[in-house]
Amino acid sequence: MSQILSLLPDPGPTQILGACPHDCPDTCSLLTTVADGVVIKVQGNPGHPHTDGALCTKVSRYPERTYHPDRILQPLKRIGPKGSGQFEPVSWDTALADIAQRLKAIAADGPDGAQPILPYSYGGTMGLVQSESMASRFFHKLGASLLDRTICASAGAEALTQTLGGKVGMRVEFFAEAKLILIWGSNSITSNLHFWRYAQEAKRHGARLVCIDPRKSETADKCHEHIALLPGTDGALALSLMHELIQHDWLDRDYLAQYTLGWDLLLERALQWPPERAAAICGIESEQIRALARDYGACAISHEPAAIRLNYGMQRVHGGGNAVRLIASLPALIGAWRHRAGGVLLSSSSSFPIQRAALERPDLLGGKTPRKLNMSTIGDDLLRPASSEFGPAVQALIVYNSNPVAIAPQSAKVVQGFARDDLFTVVLEHFQTDTADYADYILPATTQLEHWDVHMSYGHTDVLLNRPAISPLGQAKPNAQIFRELAQHMGFEEPCFADDDLTLCRMAYGDAVDFDELLKKGFATLKLPDAPFAQGKFPTPSGRCEFFSARLTAQGLDGLPDHVPNYEPFKSSTDYPLAMISPPARNFLNSSFVNVDSLRELEGEPLLEMHESDAAARGLQSGDTVRVFNPRGVYRCKLKVSSRARLGVVNGLGVWWRKLGLDGSNVNQLTSQALTDIGRAPTFYDCLVQVEADRRG
């Protein structure tokens, strides 16, 4: 038989269809080339219209990440002090048996059941199977505390829900037909590359592109205009644009009358915001506001489509939710929704008919009502004692798809909490991250190239399937399999814990998506109208775009959106006179890819960008080591004097692993655990600091 096989032609490399798992709106379709069981190339799938064969620099290096020499490929047990990174290998059975025993003991000790146990996860993978399917089943059956997953998008999501009825908007491909595109709070070239392709197509056909962002990003470089407003002032700008649209009657009055709710109230509020008032708050010229309003209003007069690509950076301040509500209201004023190339897009998530109850099985709670803890306040929550208000102290933490020690705000407190000797911590990971250093057990997880998964997108409207391209390396296991086996060690006997990953993939959309099409093409496009709100039909209680939300008034909040000032407004402190934002470094995605050598070489080192006038006033120049500080802490890094920073604002590029920083810290040493106006989200960009030369040594 071996002689016969040796005479057969070498089949050569094979290509496997997959999907990018990372927290990015593009959700690309991947084509992975495998030879002799080894991945030799990952590229964009040319057969997927949105991906069109192109990948970002980060994901193009995915083989380097998968085969990284530091990849964790066997279970590890801590043998040194927490944070020391000292571990020894153990067997899977030893690790899972001990973890199960510890969790059972906590759940049996006291009147709160398993509520002292907390899961902590987010967007390390956006796949529906390897994120919150079997994991949610496990924690629901256990009765653990629930996690309020707010770290990125919940303020904007709540704002869209209150205004448009859900995370819905225009379809991304139709931006190519728009005549005016506002790219608001987004560095699309870095974080939304395939949208940028559509914007460039529109530009070639005469569209005007305007970037609204405190930082002069790579995207701002390529737009016709950059409006460099101060962080947290987007709502004031939106209100002033409304003022000008009203004053000059650049409105679609028929659309307002038929398809909106609360227009009279919003009109009254907007008339209080002439350009001079907003300009003083935003730190820009009033003529910039007037000119932008003219451009936007002209589309109403000429019946041409105007589109807004909104992103999440601008909602990471105290008034972030209200600001998103105001911006999401703008298209209705000019009737932009009448066009398929008009409207706004922040997220398309609500378009996907995901069968979450089937995947996550909340019925396994069996009537229990565990508390919910906010992931954005993990620093405080790990340090809270038991109380009638808080409930039991957190005694165990299971972390997957996240690196909270690096990415959560006010990270000195996060570190202090993770360093508790009495906190039992399990981390599912690929690498020994900042968080993994504090684990009692590290369990090796597979990468996207080694498991099944199915995906949605928050930037387009295609469902994607991920096939495993190679067998798991070493002893790595998919997240779902780890929780499946942990359930067995806990003695959970429900049949749902036997569902395999392919079954879960089929379950994710039920009959709403043709799974055979996914298997064949790797993607399936949702059947949605081109212009979903041309005649109203918003998924709100009223069916209209709700400028006024009765649901918010029922919560004791203002039902009408307004500009809400920052907790730490610009120039409110002489001790900390600079506003700081912390946008992602171009070659990283949150804290992912930081340890990929080729990408870290491209990025260089942790940097603070500063305007030349601010630097000169402090006697600083590029290359200096500086202290960036506020009452929450001190962060040391290198300075780059750059035109990308506007006067009065510094840009602390993130998110570097703390262990790669000068003092074992990163920019989140300075950020706050204060939450947004709605949506309970973090306020990373609502942060005042001072900067001075580092005098050490």
Helices and strands as residue ranges (DSSP letters): H 2-7, E 14-19, E 29-35, E 38-44, H 57-60, H 62-66, E 76-78, E 87-89, H 92-108, E 117-121, H 134-142, E 146-148, H 154-163, G 172-177, E 180-184, H 188-191, H 193-204, E 208-212, H 218-222, E 225-227, H 234-247, H 253-259, E 260-261, H 263-270, H 275-282, H 286-302, E 306-310, G 312-315, H 320-334, G 336-338, E 343-345, G 349-351, H 356-360, G 362-365, E 372-374, G 375-377, H 378-381, E 396-400, H 404-407, H 411-418, E 424-429, G 436-438, E 441-444, G 448-450, E 453-455, E 462-466, H 479-490, G 495-498, H 501-507, G 510-512, H 515-521, E 523-525, E 545-546, H 550-554, E 578-581, H 597-603, E 607-610, H 612-617, E 625-630, E 633-641, E 649-652, G 658-660, G 667-669, E 688-693
